Amino acid sequence: MSYISFSGSDKDMTLDELEEVLEKARAAGALGHRYVYAGLSTSGKIKQVRFEVGDDY
């Protein structure tokens, strides 16, 4: 299993960045039934997201 990760250009991600990340993840082979992993700041904002790609199941 491999992963693809993205971070916001600032400390935290914006909605526009998250939308772009989702498009890139799909293009890289992330499947809709897979889980999304997120790193959050202490204030609960998304700092980083990670998607599983490959090894379809």
DRENZA-702732 format. One line per field, with one value per residue (C-alpha): residue in three letters; x, z, y; residue number from 1. Coordinates in Angstrom, 2 decimals, always signed. Layout:
DRENZA-702732
resn = c(ALA, ...) .
c1 = c(X, ...) .
c3 = c(Z, ...) .
c2 = c(Y, ...) .
resi = c(NUM, ...) .
This chain:
DRENZA-702732
resn = c(MET, SER, TYR, ILE, SER, PHE, SER, GLY, SER, ASP, LYS, ASP, MET, THR, LEU, ASP, GLU, LEU, GLU, GLU, VAL, LEU, GLU, LYS, ALA, ARG, ALA, ALA, GLY, ALA, LEU, GLY, HIS, ARG, TYR, VAL, TYR, ALA, GLY, LEU, SER, THR, SER, GLY, LYS, ILE, LYS, GLN, VAL, ARG, PHE, GLU, VAL, GLY, ASP, ASP, TYR) .
c1 = c(+0.00, +1.25, +0.02, -0.17, -0.08, -0.88, -0.44, -1.88, +0.29, -0.12, -0.21, -3.81, -5.78, -8.46, -11.60, -10.13, -6.95, -8.95, -10.97, -7.75, -6.26, -9.30, -9.00, -5.28, -5.89, -8.50, -6.13, -3.41, -5.66, -7.29, -10.62, -13.82, -14.34, -10.92, -10.41, -9.04, -6.43, -6.05, -3.65, -5.33, -4.00, -4.73, -7.64, -9.12, -8.17, -6.90, -3.12, -2.49, -4.46, -3.30, -4.91, -4.20, -3.47, -2.86, -3.64, -7.34, -9.61) .
c3 = c(+0.00, -0.79, +0.25, -1.21, +1.18, +0.88, +3.17, +3.07, +1.67, +5.01, +8.29, +7.71, +4.58, +2.97, +1.35, -2.09, -1.24, +0.02, -3.22, -5.26, -3.11, -3.66, -7.43, -7.31, -5.09, -7.50, -10.43, -8.53, -8.05, -4.65, -4.56, -3.02, -0.61, +1.01, +4.23, +4.38, +7.05, +8.38, +10.69, +12.67, +14.40, +18.09, +17.00, +14.90, +11.46, +8.80, +8.40, +6.22, +4.45, +3.29, +0.95, +0.20, -3.46, -5.24, -4.28, -5.11, -2.72) .
c2 = c(+0.00, +3.47, +6.89, +10.37, +13.35, +17.05, +20.05, +23.56, +26.35, +28.12, +26.27, +25.13, +24.14, +26.24, +24.82, +25.65, +23.73, +20.77, +20.67, +20.73, +17.96, +15.74, +16.16, +15.32, +12.29, +10.90, +11.48, +9.59, +6.58, +7.14, +5.31, +6.67, +3.78, +4.28, +6.23, +9.77, +10.45, +14.01, +15.78, +18.54, +21.62, +22.19, +24.41, +21.57, +22.92, +20.52, +20.75, +17.69, +14.95, +11.54, +9.03, +5.37, +4.66, +1.37, -2.24, -2.05, -3.95) .
resi = c(1, 2, 3, 4, 5, 6, 7, 8, 9, 10, 11, 12, 13, 14, 15, 16, 17, 18, 19, 20, 21, 22, 23, 24, 25, 26, 27, 28, 29, 30, 31, 32, 33, 34, 35, 36, 37, 38, 39, 40, 41, 42, 43, 44, 45, 46, 47, 48, 49, 50, 51, 52, 53, 54, 55, 56, 57) .
